[in-house]
């Protein structure tokens, strides 16, 4: 029994040695410093190195599950070049129509924003796990974490003064930046600094540590041929004063501001909202003015004894009403470029019916294609006027000496044809008089129909079997 116990103890010791050996292979030069700082900060950073090193000793790979855990926190590995040289190359190709300079700016903004968020969130998580309280302790864990996760070695220069106010200033080098290395590995030289994620991540971490807005900018880069990858970090409103003049640089240094694109989008959205409000106000006023015109015409019509002249006024009121309806709907909708086809046409048909279907029982059927949900302004106005003319004409003339009948209005999308839309107005009335010539009409209503069809760049067909059917096809 004693021999078995001794054997088990020896096996445990051997496994412990093997485990220690494997961990040492993961952490090359484990006894060396992972960050370089001014002497005044050395004690705090030395302590951070021990704490963070202990944290990363909990590294566990499990390829069978596709997991990497460090102290019960899941991590992922990514190729460095995919986040730097190759990423920017793809973005440059994707936005080549905008020119290389703008394309690179877009790519760098994306990388900076992503890295800034990662740095900020990693810092908050790390501070909580290690129970770090004061800003300098929170900061000290950052560069060490940076080194262990493969971003870069951090060399904080003596002139740095990390204070939790607007005087915050840090100048530092990244001698082994993964971004610069990814460019150097390809034997490509950049015209600009390339360590965007390094700047974003470090400024995000420090922002979380000090509780103030911070940004970082790379002022020299090994990928550009400079001796060092050097960065300056400061509050966004003060960083310009720390950037040295670039006398011989082709590309000026751009200062990244976290979520700058979001701020620009918010300004654009605010401007757009203001313009939409003004446009809606215009539609509202146009609608009101058209209603005033309609009311004036109605008043004038009431004072006219000549029935034919009175009818002309009523026709004009209908045309004005069809246009006023569009502006009323555009005022009420969120989409200022088009309106709901079914709502507009139903309202228009209802109005025309209430005007002309007095004392008769003419049934009006309106059918709108399910795929034709919205109609734009350029089509809505002429279509509305066409329906006004054809429907009012049908009420007035198609059922002379008749009190019953039906009118069918059909608006649909045409598929697999040259013309995309078809509008038809069909009645089962007495038909068109023989004297009416469609190619050269002498009535204002039919002249207007021809003009509106031309405005839609469409074609007009008339079917006179069992009543009259006007068919307009347009694209």
PyMOL commands that set and color helices and strands:
alter all, ss='L'
color gray80, all
select helices_A, chain A and resi 2-26+39-56+81-83+85-94+96-98+100-130+135-148+178-185+196-210+222-224+239-242+260-302+307-332+341-356+377-398+444-455
alter helices_A, ss='H'
color red, helices_A
select strands_A, chain A and resi 35-36+59-62+67-70+73-75+154-156+169-173+215-220+230-234+338-340+361-368+374-376+404-413+421-427+459-463+468-474
alter strands_A, ss='S'
color yellow, strands_A
deselect
rebuild
show_as cartoon
